[in-house]
Amino acid sequence: MTAAAASAGTGSSGLATALRGALRKNAWNIGLLGLLAGLLLFAKLVQPTYGPISIQGLGTSVMPLTIAAVAQTIVVIAGGIDFSIGSMMALTSVVAATAMYKQPESVSYAVVIGVLALGLLLGAVNGFLVVTTKVPDIVVTLAMSFVWAGFALIVRPAPGGGAAPWLMNLAVGPFLIEWIPQATVASLIVIAAVWIPLRRSRLGLSFYAVGSNRLAAFRSGVNVGRTKWASYVFGGLFAALGGLALTASTGIGTPVPGPYTLEAVAAVVLGGVSLAGGRGGIVGPIIAVVVLQLVRTDMTFMSIDTNLAIVAQGVILIGVVMVGSLLEIRRAAR
Amino acid sequence: MTAATGRPRWQSAAGWRAMFREQPLVPLTGILVVLILVTELVDPGIVTVEWAGVIMKTAVPLAILAGCQTLAMLTGGIDLSVGAVASMTGFVTATFVHSPGGWVEGIAISLVAAALAGLVTGVGVGVFRVQPLIMTLGISFVVLGLANVWQLQNVQTGSGVPLELRTLGSGALFEIFPYSLVVFVPVAALLLVGLKRTGYGRLLYAIGDNPVAARLSGARSWQVIIVLYTISAVLAGIAGLLLSGYANTASVSLADSSVLPSIASVVIGGTSIMGGRGGYTGSIVGALILTVLAALLIVMGLPEPSRQIVFGVIIVVMAAAYTRVTSEG
């Protein structure tokens, strides 16, 4: 039936077909956006004072996880999975907070560059181990999560340190108009600055190729090992950005990893990225992070125990994936 | 077999490889012995019968969790919910000490809850074909959240690890034989015999090795998977009870730090994460190796952060060495 409609569309106008194609291609993201709008509307209904300030707070609170989700997405697209993202964020965050503490602004810029380089290095180590040892990604990165968290504890045994004022200002307040959180603009610019060129490059294409079919990618001349390694390097870079976001939004560095690793996996899956690799983009996971946070907000407004918000996250994760998987099974059966 | 273990075997690298591939227990036991020797070298006189008892006592909960992981991995899955489920049972049982039913009621209720969680996981993985990683991750969110809610509701009544669990988890006969072996030996026997000698065990291998072939030969894989994750959750629950007795604490995050070691034990023990290959014996030795290693790092006087680092590095190195030795060519 849909096929018939599509062919009819080609007859009448190319624009309609293109539009329909774009809709179908982005159906998942559009659905997520609808869910997001619904949750925002619900928040406004339950809590009439929900306004610009709350939106700005939302922007600040989702910043670290948004970036962590992008880190995970890149690795997952290339067919891997990184369970050390939370630990890398903790390590880069304490390094940043320790090095910036009571330093002039000029030093803090150098620290940011240094921390990003550290992230690249951590990712490079992860990727190197995954590629050369041939041990399953999940085992290597889980073990490395211990290693990076251990280094974080050595750098700073207890939470503390400080962030440069300009960095902290990035994470709070509005941008141009009061409805746009500065944190969101900052994270989106940073993500886009890396992702858009990457996505259009040969390397970005190889991520998808390797993730969807290693053998086919290999036979088409893609260096599978190097591509996979590169995906972990970019994962490390974004983990470092996430660590900086943590320092920026909290003002300190905390050596104990937050729940970011597992929540990033949840966001990636909710965002329509297949854990099998090779499919999806970064837009879905980013929206999914906001959705997960809004579920928590809405439940708080309804004065429901926030612990049930974790339950809700789990149920949403399972439910969405089950529906997706059922659709897949039905499609395969047809 | 005996003929093949003759002279030429140890003269070629390929012979060594083949031996390790067929007899993974030999190198594993070797590593264990070396670790014990190093412990004795670092702190002469420490390796005694009592020390062995303490090691066994510490290793039992991990070995049971490794059992959960072995079952899941044989079918190509993984169970990330063991940490949440194990913490939950220990914690829920502790909240029942002052109730009329006492700890027996607590254990019964918590194990039923664990079984339910496992059943839901099994339905998700087996019927809806959700990837085990996502399904168990989602379930662990649900279990953790519900345990937290339970905690808030029972804050007034107070809680404590029941004396019986403490004895079972940390006591030992003649200060040597841990009482937890009373639980572990039957569990291990069940798993070992179940995997090797029963049709169900063979189905697990078959599904992990080639799901399509298993289905075409008439295996109802969804039933096998549901049973698998239910067993896994109950085992995780039992491990959680022992762990809370061993640590004499009950918290909703008690067993979280055991998830990586449980996976690592199985991988080091020679079970393929891709499914279809391996067994529980290796996982038990893997759990012992990790326990001895952790104890050794403490004996060496390393502070906690450095211990974490060394532990992580050694897991990668051992898993890498194992993968290298056993892979073809």
Interface residues (C-beta under 8 A of the other chain):
Chain A: I81 L129 T132 T133 K134 V135 P136 I138 V139 V140 L142 A143 M144 S145 F146 V147 A149 G150 F151 A152 L153 I154 P157 L262 V265 A266 V269 L275 A276 D305 N307 L308 A309 I310 V311 A312 Q313 G314 V315 L317 I318 V321 M322 S325 L326 E328 I329
Chain B: I78 G124 F128 R129 V130 Q131 L133 I134 M135 L137 G138 I139 S140 F141 V142 L144 G145 L146 N148 V149 L152 V259 L260 I263 A264 V267 I273 M274 E304 P305 S306 R307 Q308 I309 F311 G312 V313 I315 V316 A319 A320 T323 R324 S327
